[in-house]
Each structure stands twice: as C-alpha cells, then as structure tokens.
C-alpha cells in the first residue's frame, strides 16, 4: 500500500464526518441559510489566500521543473476558479462582492491557516504538500458525495461548485489530485519515519479542520 493510499484509508472516518456535518447536509437539501453561505465565503477567502502562498512555496522549493510546472498550473487554476466561483455565489446573495474580502477572521480559520502556513517555514515539498492536498482530496470526495445524492440541482447555490470539483482535470485519474498524491508517494520513499509520521498527522489534521 502506498503512502497516499494509507492516508486515504485512515481518513475514511473523517470523510464520513464531513459528509454528515450540518453544512454539507444543508447543501444537499438546499436549506443552507444566506447567512451561513456568506460566512463560508468570507472565511474561505482567508483560507484561499493561505493556499495561494503555500502553492508559491511549492513552486519555489521544488527541485524538478516538472513539479514546478505542475504546481504553477494548479495555482493558475486556483486563482481563476476561486475568485469567479465566490463572486458568482456572492451575487446570488445580493451582497457587494467588494465587501467580501477583509472580513474578520474567525479562530478556526486562523488555526487552519496557521496549520498550513507553518509547514512553509522549514518544511520541504512533502511537508507542505501533504496537509494542503488533504483539503483538495476532501473537496473532491465531498463533490462526489454531493453529486451522488442527485439532489444538488440547478438553483442550488452549490450546484456549480459540485460540478467544478468533479472536473476530470482535478478529480480524474490523471487529474491534479492524483498527481499531487503521486508526488507525495515519490517523496515519501526517501523520507524518514519521523517525517512520515508528521506528514500523516498533518494530513489528518487538515481533514479535521475541513470538518
């Protein structure tokens, strides 16, 4: 079993907890309040800024040009899709998009950001990528789950989100998520037991923060 396969196997209870949480169930049943959705957008914008920084550090610290190209491609996609998606969601709420950024950061957002950013200070690619990829994996899996319910239909504010996170370029067998896992597995072969233990803990901690 590869390193990434073991992470996924061990994270199944955390995935199930995410699927059954109130927020996701409200998305399924289209009962998410405008206040909750607006809160989600404002806080996730803080998180996506941290994602941007992590990805720039992945590019800077990668030793292989192919890895740099991989991370650059995902960063470009991230900068385009996140902004467009959240701006669209904001408009459905009748809220001024220009007011969404800069809202007060809540404690859980701060701690999740710090969890990711702390790995960029002294960590290598495996250290930085593992907790970051956990979030991508969780979103892909939640997209599959939401899609499988057949209940997130046009008119649901998360309908486009569900479509986006199931795109083959992200979630397919040769998509970004699979490629990131492949980089992790490659680097894990040369990592110490101590580093692997730390990376494993950080992957699961990200899954918990997603919940």
Backbone as CSV, one residue per row, in Angstrom:
resi,resn,N_x,N_y,N_z,CA_x,CA_y,CA_z,C_x,C_y,C_z
1,UNK,0.849,-1.195,0.000,0.000,0.000,0.000,0.884,1.245,0.000
2,UNK,0.580,2.182,-0.881,1.375,3.405,-0.955,1.084,4.312,0.237
3,UNK,1.942,5.294,0.415,1.763,6.266,1.490,0.412,6.968,1.355
4,UNK,0.090,7.419,0.153,-1.167,8.144,-0.037,-2.374,7.236,0.160
5,UNK,-2.273,5.983,-0.262,-3.387,5.056,-0.062,-3.644,4.812,1.423
6,UNK,-2.564,4.747,2.203,-2.732,4.554,3.647,-3.369,5.781,4.283
7,UNK,-3.000,6.979,3.809,-3.608,8.202,4.327,-5.111,8.218,4.055
8,UNK,-5.477,7.859,2.847,-6.887,7.855,2.446,-7.671,6.833,3.259
9,UNK,-7.089,5.655,3.419,-7.766,4.608,4.186,-8.009,5.044,5.622
10,UNK,-6.995,5.632,6.237,-7.114,6.056,7.629,-8.046,7.246,7.798
11,UNK,-8.240,8.015,6.721,-9.059,9.235,6.805,-10.536,8.993,6.530
12,UNK,-10.936,7.755,6.284,-12.339,7.487,5.950,-13.323,7.939,7.037
13,UNK,-13.033,7.726,8.324,-13.975,8.233,9.338,-14.111,9.756,9.302
14,UNK,-13.006,10.448,8.989,-13.058,11.908,8.891,-13.838,12.350,7.654
15,UNK,-13.719,11.607,6.570,-14.504,11.901,5.371,-15.990,11.735,5.666
16,UNK,-16.344,10.647,6.328,-17.746,10.415,6.661,-18.284,11.513,7.571
17,UNK,-17.468,11.962,8.521,-17.893,13.045,9.414,-18.153,14.314,8.623
18,UNK,-17.302,14.595,7.628,-17.517,15.761,6.778,-18.804,15.628,5.971
19,UNK,-19.051,14.440,5.434,-20.252,14.232,4.624,-21.525,14.444,5.442
20,UNK,-21.477,14.061,6.704,-22.681,14.114,7.540,-22.809,15.401,8.345
21,UNK,-21.833,16.303,8.231,-21.922,17.540,9.009,-23.103,18.384,8.538
22,UNK,-23.571,19.270,9.391,-24.783,20.034,9.110,-24.653,20.882,7.858
23,UNK,-23.483,21.482,7.651,-23.292,22.349,6.485,-23.512,21.564,5.192
24,UNK,-22.869,20.409,5.070,-22.997,19.609,3.854,-24.422,19.099,3.682
25,UNK,-25.047,18.687,4.764,-26.428,18.215,4.667,-27.371,19.346,4.273
26,UNK,-27.077,20.568,4.711,-27.878,21.714,4.276,-27.683,21.972,2.786
27,UNK,-26.463,21.748,2.279,-26.226,21.879,0.835,-27.049,20.830,0.089
28,UNK,-27.027,19.587,0.566,-27.779,18.503,-0.069,-29.256,18.860,-0.172
29,UNK,-29.810,19.361,0.911,-31.254,19.612,0.972,-31.617,21.052,0.579
30,UNK,-30.611,21.809,0.151,-30.818,23.204,-0.278,-31.490,24.023,0.808
31,UNK,-31.012,23.827,2.033,-31.557,24.573,3.171,-30.492,25.445,3.834
32,UNK,-29.372,25.648,3.138,-28.304,26.474,3.697,-28.752,27.928,3.735
33,UNK,-28.679,28.531,4.895,-29.157,29.904,5.040,-28.209,30.871,4.336
34,UNK,-28.713,32.015,3.875,-27.841,33.025,3.267,-26.736,33.474,4.216
35,UNK,-27.049,33.537,5.512,-26.052,33.956,6.498,-24.905,32.951,6.576
36,UNK,-25.230,31.659,6.574,-24.200,30.618,6.636,-23.359,30.609,5.366
37,UNK,-24.001,30.789,4.232,-23.276,30.802,2.967,-22.340,32.005,2.890
38,UNK,-22.811,33.159,3.336,-21.985,34.360,3.320,-20.788,34.209,4.251
39,UNK,-21.024,33.621,5.417,-19.944,33.345,6.375,-18.910,32.418,5.743
40,UNK,-19.395,31.377,5.076,-18.497,30.421,4.419,-17.609,31.125,3.396
41,UNK,-18.200,31.948,2.552,-17.430,32.654,1.520,-16.373,33.548,2.156
42,UNK,-16.763,34.329,3.130,-15.830,35.275,3.766,-14.662,34.552,4.429
43,UNK,-14.954,33.464,5.126,-13.880,32.745,5.815,-13.017,31.955,4.832
44,UNK,-13.638,31.388,3.804,-12.857,30.602,2.853,-11.942,31.477,2.012
45,UNK,-12.287,32.738,1.838,-11.384,33.656,1.141,-10.089,33.843,1.922
46,UNK,-10.169,33.862,3.241,-8.957,33.906,4.056,-8.127,32.638,3.839
47,UNK,-8.816,31.526,3.790,-8.143,30.246,3.615,-7.500,30.153,2.227
48,UNK,-8.214,30.610,1.201,-7.664,30.515,-0.150,-6.429,31.406,-0.327
49,UNK,-6.364,32.491,0.430,-5.139,33.306,0.394,-3.954,32.505,0.935
50,UNK,-4.198,31.717,1.976,-3.143,30.854,2.510,-2.763,29.789,1.491
51,UNK,-3.763,29.244,0.808,-3.498,28.267,-0.253,-2.579,28.855,-1.317
52,UNK,-2.840,30.103,-1.685,-2.022,30.757,-2.699,-0.567,30.803,-2.259
53,UNK,-0.345,31.169,-1.009,1.030,31.268,-0.509,1.694,29.892,-0.472
54,UNK,0.977,28.886,-0.015,1.546,27.536,0.028,1.966,27.098,-1.370
55,UNK,1.133,27.377,-2.351,1.443,26.948,-3.717,2.656,27.684,-4.285
56,UNK,2.809,28.958,-3.943,4.011,29.667,-4.408,5.263,29.064,-3.790
57,UNK,5.162,28.614,-2.536,6.313,27.997,-1.891,6.598,26.616,-2.455
58,UNK,5.567,25.890,-2.844,5.768,24.602,-3.501,6.526,24.785,-4.812
59,UNK,6.170,25.829,-5.539,6.872,26.121,-6.794,8.332,26.474,-6.513
60,UNK,8.532,27.344,-5.542,9.879,27.847,-5.265,10.812,26.760,-4.754
61,UNK,10.283,25.802,-4.006,11.147,24.809,-3.362,11.233,23.486,-4.109
62,UNK,10.493,23.373,-5.197,10.582,22.150,-5.997,11.902,22.125,-6.754
63,UNK,12.517,20.967,-6.783,13.804,20.828,-7.469,13.643,20.411,-8.926
64,UNK,12.502,19.857,-9.271,12.258,19.398,-10.639,11.368,20.391,-11.375
65,UNK,11.735,20.704,-12.607,10.936,21.629,-13.417,9.527,21.083,-13.618
66,UNK,9.398,19.775,-13.780,8.074,19.176,-13.972,7.168,19.442,-12.768
67,UNK,7.748,19.370,-11.571,6.966,19.680,-10.364,6.581,21.154,-10.339
68,UNK,7.503,22.019,-10.697,7.221,23.450,-10.738,6.092,23.747,-11.720
69,UNK,6.102,23.072,-12.852,5.039,23.268,-13.842,3.703,22.766,-13.312
70,UNK,3.736,21.631,-12.619,2.515,21.075,-12.033,1.907,22.035,-11.028
71,UNK,2.718,22.531,-10.112,2.222,23.435,-9.073,1.807,24.787,-9.657
72,UNK,2.518,25.245,-10.674,2.155,26.509,-11.327,0.805,26.392,-12.013
73,UNK,0.574,25.269,-12.677,-0.713,25.064,-13.347,-1.867,25.075,-12.375
74,UNK,-1.694,24.425,-11.230,-2.755,24.407,-10.232,-2.959,25.779,-9.603
75,UNK,-1.871,26.519,-9.407,-2.000,27.865,-8.845,-2.794,28.758,-9.795
76,UNK,-2.513,28.675,-11.072,-3.259,29.483,-12.049,-4.741,29.129,-12.037
77,UNK,-5.037,27.842,-11.972,-6.428,27.394,-11.915,-7.103,27.880,-10.642
78,UNK,-6.397,27.763,-9.539,-6.899,28.207,-8.233,-7.253,29.690,-8.248
79,UNK,-6.367,30.520,-8.779,-6.591,31.967,-8.788,-7.772,32.347,-9.666
80,UNK,-8.017,31.575,-10.696,-9.128,31.883,-11.601,-10.459,31.376,-11.049
81,UNK,-10.496,30.094,-10.666,-11.779,29.485,-10.337,-12.332,29.941,-9.000
82,UNK,-11.468,30.101,-8.007,-11.956,30.507,-6.682,-12.610,31.874,-6.754
83,UNK,-11.947,32.809,-7.373,-12.480,34.162,-7.466,-13.812,34.180,-8.218
84,UNK,-13.842,33.501,-9.367,-15.046,33.502,-10.190,-16.211,32.823,-9.476
85,UNK,-15.930,31.703,-8.816,-16.991,30.955,-8.148,-17.573,31.741,-6.975
86,UNK,-16.703,32.306,-6.139,-17.198,33.010,-4.968,-17.858,34.338,-5.332
87,UNK,-17.394,34.959,-6.390,-18.068,36.177,-6.844,-19.476,35.846,-7.324
88,UNK,-19.613,34.738,-8.052,-20.928,34.313,-8.513,-21.846,33.979,-7.340
89,UNK,-21.304,33.250,-6.359,-22.102,32.914,-5.179,-22.543,34.173,-4.430
90,UNK,-21.640,35.130,-4.322,-21.940,36.370,-3.617,-23.076,37.133,-4.284
91,UNK,-23.070,37.146,-5.611,-24.123,37.858,-6.346,-25.488,37.243,-6.095
92,UNK,-25.531,35.906,-5.934,-26.824,35.272,-5.666,-27.363,35.669,-4.299
93,UNK,-26.469,36.114,-3.415,-26.887,36.546,-2.083,-27.305,38.013,-2.068
94,UNK,-27.047,38.713,-3.159,-27.343,40.133,-3.194,-26.376,40.951,-2.371
95,UNK,-25.147,40.424,-2.205,-24.119,41.073,-1.396,-23.084,41.699,-2.324
96,UNK,-22.507,42.820,-1.897,-21.474,43.500,-2.669,-20.186,42.687,-2.602
97,UNK,-19.717,42.198,-3.744,-18.510,41.369,-3.799,-17.302,42.085,-3.218
98,UNK,-17.226,43.384,-3.402,-16.066,44.132,-2.915,-15.974,44.138,-1.391
99,UNK,-17.063,43.772,-0.718,-17.073,43.751,0.741,-16.749,42.374,1.333
100,UNK,-16.551,41.389,0.484,-16.355,40.032,0.997,-14.956,39.813,1.575
101,UNK,-13.971,40.412,0.951,-12.608,40.252,1.450,-12.370,41.188,2.632
102,UNK,-11.496,40.762,3.528,-11.118,41.619,4.640,-12.040,41.548,5.828
103,UNK,-13.005,40.603,5.795,-13.878,40.444,6.956,-13.102,39.766,8.085
104,UNK,-13.583,39.911,9.300,-12.875,39.373,10.469,-12.634,37.875,10.322
105,UNK,-11.401,37.477,10.602,-11.038,36.068,10.546,-11.436,35.390,11.856
106,UNK,-12.191,34.308,11.734,-12.636,33.586,12.919,-11.540,32.625,13.409
107,UNK,-11.579,32.235,14.688,-10.498,31.414,15.253,-10.189,30.145,14.481
108,UNK,-11.225,29.398,14.077,-10.945,28.134,13.382,-10.265,28.390,12.040
109,UNK,-10.615,29.504,11.386,-9.961,29.869,10.137,-8.497,30.180,10.388
110,UNK,-8.231,30.915,11.446,-6.859,31.260,11.793,-6.037,30.000,12.048
111,UNK,-6.583,29.074,12.820,-5.825,27.873,13.174,-5.585,26.975,11.959
112,UNK,-6.565,26.897,11.073,-6.370,26.085,9.853,-5.294,26.725,8.977
113,UNK,-5.363,28.027,8.818,-4.336,28.728,8.036,-2.947,28.529,8.645
114,UNK,-2.858,28.669,9.943,-1.566,28.505,10.609,-1.050,27.076,10.454
115,UNK,-1.959,26.125,10.493,-1.595,24.719,10.278,-0.911,24.546,8.923
116,UNK,-1.455,25.167,7.886,-0.872,25.077,6.545,0.403,25.905,6.419
117,UNK,0.338,27.134,6.886,1.462,28.054,6.692,2.683,27.657,7.507
118,UNK,2.469,26.986,8.641,3.608,26.594,9.475,4.548,25.657,8.729
119,UNK,4.003,24.882,7.787,4.840,23.941,7.035,5.720,24.642,6.002
120,UNK,5.381,25.877,5.675,6.167,26.593,4.668,7.417,27.233,5.253
121,UNK,7.530,27.251,6.575,8.658,27.944,7.204,9.942,27.122,7.111
122,UNK,9.835,25.845,7.447,11.029,24.995,7.438,10.829,23.698,6.658
123,UNK,9.620,23.428,6.210,9.331,22.147,5.591,9.768,22.046,4.139
124,UNK,9.854,20.803,3.661,10.146,20.577,2.252,8.834,20.332,1.516
125,UNK,8.914,19.886,0.272,7.710,19.710,-0.543,6.739,18.722,0.097
126,UNK,7.232,17.613,0.620,6.341,16.638,1.252,5.632,17.240,2.456
127,UNK,6.364,17.989,3.273,5.758,18.626,4.445,4.654,19.598,4.054
128,UNK,4.905,20.393,3.026,3.939,21.414,2.617,2.768,20.820,1.852
129,UNK,3.062,19.854,0.992,2.034,19.336,0.093,1.023,18.449,0.819
130,UNK,1.477,17.667,1.791,0.576,16.695,2.411,-0.639,17.339,3.088
131,UNK,-0.487,18.338,3.965,-1.684,18.947,4.566,-2.496,19.763,3.566
132,UNK,-1.836,20.305,2.551,-2.543,21.054,1.507,-3.392,20.126,0.651
133,UNK,-2.799,19.002,0.244,-3.510,18.032,-0.583,-4.682,17.406,0.143
134,UNK,-4.609,17.331,1.456,-5.738,16.791,2.221,-7.014,17.578,1.942
135,UNK,-6.890,18.896,1.868,-8.053,19.731,1.577,-8.583,19.502,0.179
136,UNK,-7.675,19.355,-0.792,-8.103,19.083,-2.167,-8.823,17.741,-2.229
137,UNK,-8.213,16.729,-1.607,-8.832,15.400,-1.598,-10.217,15.450,-0.957
138,UNK,-10.344,16.153,0.156,-11.626,16.221,0.843,-12.673,16.897,-0.038
139,UNK,-12.302,17.970,-0.727,-13.260,18.654,-1.594,-13.682,17.773,-2.757
140,UNK,-12.724,17.049,-3.335,-13.049,16.127,-4.426,-14.044,15.064,-3.949
141,UNK,-13.766,14.486,-2.785,-14.635,13.441,-2.253,-16.006,13.989,-1.872
142,UNK,-16.051,15.196,-1.320,-17.348,15.796,-0.996,-18.120,16.115,-2.266
143,UNK,-17.414,16.515,-3.317,-18.068,16.743,-4.601,-18.704,15.471,-5.138
144,UNK,-17.974,14.354,-5.023,-18.521,13.066,-5.452,-19.753,12.707,-4.621
145,UNK,-19.635,12.908,-3.325,-20.754,12.579,-2.437,-21.986,13.420,-2.766
146,UNK,-21.773,14.732,-2.892,-22.905,15.617,-3.192,-23.515,15.286,-4.547
147,UNK,-22.659,14.976,-5.518,-23.162,14.604,-6.836,-23.953,13.310,-6.801
148,UNK,-23.500,12.367,-5.975,-24.155,11.057,-5.915,-25.548,11.116,-5.307
149,UNK,-25.833,12.166,-4.535,-27.163,12.278,-3.924,-28.233,12.598,-4.962
150,UNK,-27.812,13.205,-6.072,-28.772,13.595,-7.094,-29.670,14.741,-6.674
151,UNK,-29.350,15.368,-5.557,-30.222,16.409,-5.013,-29.678,17.829,-5.189
152,UNK,-28.401,17.942,-5.552,-27.821,19.280,-5.726,-28.011,19.678,-7.189
153,UNK,-29.117,20.318,-7.457,-29.558,20.601,-8.820,-29.412,22.084,-9.148
154,UNK,-29.561,22.455,-10.428,-29.533,23.879,-10.780,-30.505,24.664,-9.914
155,UNK,-30.033,25.806,-9.426,-30.816,26.599,-8.478,-30.241,26.501,-7.080
156,UNK,-29.585,25.372,-6.789,-28.852,25.237,-5.536,-27.563,26.043,-5.677
157,UNK,-27.258,26.877,-4.696,-26.096,27.757,-4.801,-24.772,27.004,-4.924
158,UNK,-24.754,25.741,-4.538,-23.526,24.951,-4.627,-23.496,24.030,-5.848
159,UNK,-24.458,24.176,-6.734,-24.517,23.303,-7.909,-23.252,23.422,-8.754
160,UNK,-22.816,24.641,-9.039,-21.619,24.829,-9.856,-20.373,24.344,-9.127
161,UNK,-20.333,24.540,-7.821,-19.202,24.058,-7.016,-19.063,22.550,-7.151
162,UNK,-20.182,21.842,-7.071,-20.164,20.383,-7.188,-19.650,19.960,-8.554
163,UNK,-20.051,20.672,-9.574,-19.570,20.374,-10.926,-18.070,20.621,-11.025
164,UNK,-17.633,21.760,-10.498,-16.223,22.147,-10.619,-15.284,21.149,-9.950
165,UNK,-15.640,20.688,-8.749,-14.716,19.801,-8.022,-14.769,18.362,-8.521
166,UNK,-15.642,18.082,-9.490,-15.651,16.766,-10.119,-15.051,16.783,-11.519
167,UNK,-14.524,17.953,-11.928,-13.909,18.047,-13.246,-12.744,17.063,-13.350
168,UNK,-12.618,16.340,-14.469,-11.520,15.377,-14.630,-10.143,15.995,-14.439
169,UNK,-9.992,17.270,-14.796,-8.686,17.913,-14.642,-8.276,18.030,-13.182
170,UNK,-9.253,17.971,-12.278,-8.969,17.996,-10.841,-9.121,16.612,-10.228
171,UNK,-10.264,15.969,-10.489,-10.636,14.758,-9.772,-10.428,13.469,-10.559
172,UNK,-10.055,13.557,-11.822,-9.910,12.364,-12.643,-8.667,11.556,-12.310
173,UNK,-8.536,10.370,-12.906,-7.382,9.501,-12.628,-6.049,10.117,-13.018
174,UNK,-6.081,11.099,-13.918,-4.861,11.819,-14.293,-4.980,13.297,-13.929
175,UNK,-5.850,13.591,-12.969,-6.083,14.971,-12.568,-5.084,15.459,-11.539
176,UNK,-5.243,16.705,-11.154,-4.315,17.343,-10.224,-4.212,16.587,-8.905
177,UNK,-5.344,16.159,-8.358,-5.323,15.479,-7.066,-4.483,14.211,-7.138
178,UNK,-4.687,13.410,-8.175,-3.908,12.176,-8.341,-2.428,12.487,-8.533
179,UNK,-2.126,13.544,-9.257,-0.734,13.909,-9.492,-0.063,14.389,-8.211
180,UNK,-0.801,15.110,-7.388,-0.244,15.546,-6.108,0.040,14.340,-5.207
181,UNK,-0.880,13.377,-5.193,-0.629,12.161,-4.417,0.607,11.431,-4.936
182,UNK,0.793,11.432,-6.247,1.956,10.763,-6.830,3.259,11.427,-6.383
183,UNK,3.271,12.753,-6.306,4.455,13.472,-5.817,4.711,13.101,-4.360
184,UNK,3.649,13.051,-3.565,3.795,12.675,-2.162,4.365,11.266,-2.024
185,UNK,3.847,10.331,-2.813,4.328,8.953,-2.740,5.793,8.856,-3.148
186,UNK,6.157,9.588,-4.170,7.560,9.595,-4.610,8.481,10.119,-3.522
187,UNK,8.108,11.244,-2.921,8.964,11.841,-1.896,8.941,11.033,-0.598
188,UNK,7.825,10.356,-0.341,7.716,9.555,0.889,8.712,8.398,0.883
189,UNK,9.093,7.920,-0.296,10.046,6.809,-0.389,11.414,7.175,0.170
190,UNK,11.717,8.461,0.214,13.026,8.918,0.678,12.945,9.672,2.008
191,UNK,11.760,9.670,2.616,11.566,10.420,3.862,11.860,9.542,5.072
192,UNK,12.216,10.180,6.157,12.454,9.460,7.405,11.122,9.060,8.031
193,UNK,11.178,8.112,8.944,9.965,7.700,9.653,9.371,8.865,10.439
194,UNK,10.232,9.696,10.967,9.755,10.861,11.717,9.002,11.827,10.811
195,UNK,9.534,12.070,9.611,8.853,12.970,8.685,7.536,12.379,8.214
196,UNK,7.512,11.079,7.947,6.275,10.435,7.508,5.213,10.493,8.596
197,UNK,5.624,10.301,9.823,4.675,10.384,10.937,4.089,11.786,11.030
198,UNK,4.937,12.792,10.884,4.486,14.177,10.947,3.551,14.497,9.778
199,UNK,3.917,14.038,8.587,3.081,14.293,7.410,1.720,13.613,7.558
200,UNK,1.727,12.393,8.079,0.476,11.664,8.285,-0.437,12.417,9.256
201,UNK,0.132,12.877,10.335,-0.651,13.639,11.320,-1.194,14.918,10.702
202,UNK,-0.394,15.579,9.884,-0.827,16.840,9.283,-1.912,16.631,8.236
203,UNK,-1.865,15.526,7.510,-2.927,15.207,6.549,-4.252,15.049,7.289
204,UNK,-4.236,14.284,8.350,-5.475,14.032,9.077,-5.950,15.257,9.849
205,UNK,-5.023,16.073,10.293,-5.418,17.308,10.967,-6.137,18.243,9.982
206,UNK,-5.673,18.289,8.747,-6.365,19.096,7.726,-7.781,18.574,7.494
207,UNK,-7.938,17.254,7.447,-9.277,16.673,7.282,-10.178,17.070,8.435
208,UNK,-9.610,17.102,9.627,-10.385,17.514,10.799,-10.753,18.993,10.713
209,UNK,-9.818,19.818,10.283,-10.115,21.242,10.117,-11.189,21.468,9.056
210,UNK,-11.181,20.660,8.003,-12.235,20.786,6.988,-13.615,20.549,7.619
211,UNK,-13.689,19.582,8.500,-14.947,19.307,9.204,-15.358,20.486,10.058
